[in-house]
Amino acid sequence: MKINGEMHYLWRAVDHEGEVLESLATKTRDKAGALKLMKRLMKPYGKPETVVTDGLRSYGAAMKEIGNVGRQEVGRWLNNRAENSNQPFRRRERAMERFRRMKTLQKFASVHGTVHNHFNQERHLISRDLYRERR
């Protein structure tokens, strides 16, 4: 995403149920950013059984440094849950007319993830009528 004309990257970690675990904003999309995200994730959750990522090579380099090389999975449709969890965030970001500072992006991303997790109603488990009534 762009902040004042400069590209910044939002790293997000999502669990197997689609809940946002962690969000991190960085200026670069490299090994240092991936390493920072993975270290933040491993503090509260420990080492994961598997890590599904896209094909970015910095994930592999960071996993190699941590020692999780064999646990990484990369595939065409494997990271759909992470991609789909990004949609509500992008929708809200557009409504706010973008961000002007990286600090506000980081604050908003972390708060948005926790609030979205709290109010997420697992739409695939309930009927449309029940979902509409609860909403």
N, C-alpha and C positions, 0 to 999 in steps of 0.2 A: 504494500500500500504506500501511497505517497503522502509525505508530510512536508509541507512547504516546498514542494517540487523535488524532494529527494526521496529515493526509494528506501523503505524500511520493511522489515520482514517480521511477521507474527508467527511464532512457533507455538503450536497447540498440541497437547497430548490428550487423547480421548481413550477411555477404556472400552471394553467389549460391549457395553450396553449403551454407548454414545454419550456418557457423561464426561464433561470437560474436567480433566485432572489438573492441568497446569497451562498457563499462557505466558509467553515471554516475547518481548519485542526487542529486536536487535537491528543494527544498521547493516550488518552483513549476513549473508547466508552461507556460512562456512563451518568448518570443523569446530571452531571455538563456540559458535552459537549452539550447535547441536550438542556439544559436550556440556555446556552450561545448562541446557534444558534437561538432559539426561541425569545430570548430577542432582538437579532440583527435584526430579521425579523419584530418584532412588532414596532420598532421605526419608520421606514418609512412607513410601510403598515398598521399598526393598528391590531386589533384582527381579525383573519380570521373567515369565516363562517364555514369551515370545514378544517381539516388537515388530509391528507392521509399519513399514515406511514406504515412501515413494522411492524413485530411483536415484535420488540425490546422493552423491558419493560421500558427502561430509558425514552422513549418518554412519556409514560403514567405518570411516576413520575414527569417529568418536566411539563407536561400539568397540573397536579394536583396542583403543586406549583404556576403556573401562573393563573390558574382558567379557563382553557379551556377543562376540562375533557370531557364534553358532545360533544365536537366538533371533537373528534378524530375518524377517520374511519380506520379500519384495515381489509384488505381483500386480497384474493389470487391474483387478477389481478388489484386491484385498483391503485397500485403504479407503473404500467408499464411505465407511462410517465416519471417518475423520473429515472427509470432504463434505459430507452432508451436514455434519454438526457445525460447519463453518457458515452455512446459509443464514441462520438467524442473526449471527453476529454481523455479517455483511449488510443485511437488511437494516439493522439498527444503526450501523455506521453511516449508511447513505442518508438515513433520516436526520442524523446529527450534522450532516454536511461535512464529513471528514474530520480529521484531527489536525491540530496545529502544532502539537508538541508530542514527543515520544513518551514523556512521562504520563500525559493524559491518556494516550493509547494503552499503555501498560496498566494503568489504574482501571480504565474501562473494561479491558479484556479480562482482568482477574475478577472484577465484580460481576460482569455479565455472565461469565461461566458459572459462578456459584448460584446466581439467581436463576439462570436458565435450568440448571440441574434441579433446583428446588421445586420449580413450577412445571417441570416437564411431566406430561401425563401419560407417557408410553402409549401413543396413539395406536400402535399396531396391536395392542392387546385388548382394546375396547371398541365398541361399535361407534359409528359416527354420531348417532343420536345421543348416546351417553356422553361422548366427548363434548358435544355442543352444549349439553345441559351443565356439565361441570365447568366449562369455560365461562 
